[in-house]
Amino acid sequence: MTLRSRSLFGIVAAVVLWCGLVFLPLMVPGYDSVRQTVSEIGEIGSPARLPFAAMLCVFGVCLLVFAWALRDVSLGLGRSTAIAYVTGFMAVSSVGVGIFAYPHPLHNVFGMSELVAYQAPWVLALGWRRAEKARSIVVFSWVMAALVWCAIIANLGVLDWHGTLQNLERPVYGLVQRSLFLVWCVWLSGTSLMLVRKGNPDRIPATLLAGK
């Protein structure tokens, strides 16, 4: 598998996740994506539990392949490979969320661990900031890092379920939660696309993208 093909798996991962978030709720009678959390799609007793877990496992595998590509690009640029491990960590968290369905005690543990992977945009921006050939990806990642943190702050209301912020968000909490997934997936797919795009003067050297 060439580096270019592995780099495309960031887009594939985002598509897999959002197809699941859009279509799997159709299997759950009465489910409301505006109000309810994503975890409720695949909770214990839900008719979508197994498909939801399978979707997250496929998502995780795609992320690992993309993380492999990020590692090779980082090495080719002579930069830190930390971004590969932070991105790959989302695979571990997602698979755990899928296997240990809500309300299993480990479900929330794996869910909270996703905060590590949500730092991927600024980890890439910081790690690759001196790589001239990755300038466009670095700028994009800084912007997405700021948006990810705005989404994280919006989701902090869940830590105080009876607090003012959560009271305001509760009628639309499903959308608030999904905003974090959306922003991170925009970073994921955007970075993936920029790694494989042809004709970009800031792209990674052709000798890297041609595979090894």
Secondary structure, 3 states (H helix, E strand, C coil): CCHHHHHCHHHHHHHHHHHHHHHHHHHCCCCCCCCCCHHHHCCCCCCCHHHHHHHHHHHHHHHHHHHHHHHHHHHHHCCCCHHHHHHHHHHHHHHHHHHCCCCCHHHHHHHHHHHHHCCHHHHHHHHCCCCHHHHHHHHHHHHHHHHHHHHHHHHHHHHCCCCHHHHHHHHHHHHHHHHHHHHHHHHHHHHHHHHHCCCCCCCCCHHHHCCC
